[in-house]
Amino acid sequence: MSYSPSAAATPAATPEATSVMDLTYRKIAWRLIPFLVFLFVLAWIDRVNVGFAKLQMLQDLQFSEAIYGLGAGIFFIGYFLFEVPSNLLLEKIGARKTLARITILWGLASMAMAYVTTPTSFYILRFLLGIFEAGFFPGVVLYLTYWFPAQRRARVNGLFMTSFAIAGAVGGPIAGFIMSSMEGVGHLTNWQWLFIIEGIPSLLAGFAVLAWLPEKPANAKWLTESEKSAVTQALAAENSAPGKHFSFKDACSNYRVWICAAVYFCVVSGNATIAFWAPSIIKEIGVKGNLQIGLISAIPFVAGTLAMIWNGFHSDKTGERRLHSAIATLIACIGLVATGMSLGNATLALCSLTLAAVGILAAFPVFWSIPAAFLAGTAAAGGIALINSIGNLAGFVAPYMIGALKTSTGSLSSGLYFVAALEFLASFLVVLFVRKH
């Protein structure tokens, strides 16, 4: 499986024209990326705030760790089933309507989580949340291919995917504050308020999508006619390059899509682990108080944000994808093993968890530059969604396995070692199947 940023067909450009295009793409990035990051921060918070609710919800509802692990992970079953249809629909009806629908529905589902009373209702609402959010992340990845050529996508993906880390950095303290201050207000528990308060912004943001996001460069009123033409021509030339796959059938029959899906499954297993279990890991190493847990849980994500941005920019600068991806997942493996081995030492465990977050988050922007290099059109819509949906099944497997292993062994370590093995497998697959250029 190969990637070469120089392989994309682009019009010949003088240094002056290149400078103008740099300014144009910077203008596009400033207009789109902050809003898309904001949307994903909301999505991510509503997806993983159950990890903070868990600190009291399990006791209130008499749920076991295994029930929590299944409920946290079942989100990704709904996500898996509806992601490809959602992205194919986006290609037909447009990004604005699709992203608005997704954002409004997940906000409503998140708010409804406040009224969970039984394991069954917990499973149903988590499953529905997965259905409603399905298509958002691959939809944005696809949407960005409408605006940026291949040689710019790792850094742009990296900027967008800082939303993972930003959500962890701001979501933890916010959740900790809500959990520590809202108990008993209006006869609701703190975890009920957590779901309600964090669901409302998503509901409102869905309507903002319609007002803010243009479909494609040709629809952007804030671009000049020459800028619209230059961007559209550059992307058209790239998409007509030999070796691009244009139908969903082509994508499904391409072995590189399935290798990407396997790699992404391994990467996401680590992301789901730090998202759903970081509060529990921090509590287990001796940190007391919901606000303190929330603040400390931000540390790994802050470090991961910096690593993600640097890795994306450096990968684009050098044109190298293989080692940037494989080394990141290897670092994640080492960090997870070290976390499992050091749960008795708070400082060492936190440093190890931070190292794991650095590796996991740094892998994302580089990884997503790989499938976009050989897919276009409907193949890109379906292929990216297929990779993301299969990969995100790890979001079910990892929390469930960690919960089940903790229930059976009484320790988080065995689950962390399981996920570390998957991160190592990701490195192995990338080294084996992504050719060096």
Buried (B, 14 or more C-beta within 10 A) or exposed (E): BBBEBEBBBBEEEEEEEEEBBEEBBEBBBEBBBEBBBBBBBBBBBBBBBBBBBBBBBBEBBEBBBBBBBBBBBBBBBBBBBBBBBBBBBBBEEBBBBBBBBBBBBBBBBBBBBBEBEEBEBBBBBBBBBBBBBBBBBBBBBBBBBBBBBBBBBBBBBBBBBBBBBBBBBBBBBBBBBBBBEBBEEEEBBBBBBBBBBBBBBBBEBBEBBEEBBBEBBEEBEEBEEEBBEBBBEBBEBBBEBEEBBBBBEBBBEBEBBBBBBBBBBBBBBBBBBBBBBBBBBBBBBEBEBBBBBBBBBBBBBBBBBBBBBBBBBBBBEEEBBBBBBBBBBBBBBBBBBBBBBBBEEBEBBBBBBBBBBBBBBBBBBBBBBBBBBBBBBBBBBBBBBBBBBBBBBBBBBBBBBBBBBBBEEEEBBBBBBBBBBBBBBBBBBBBEBBEEE
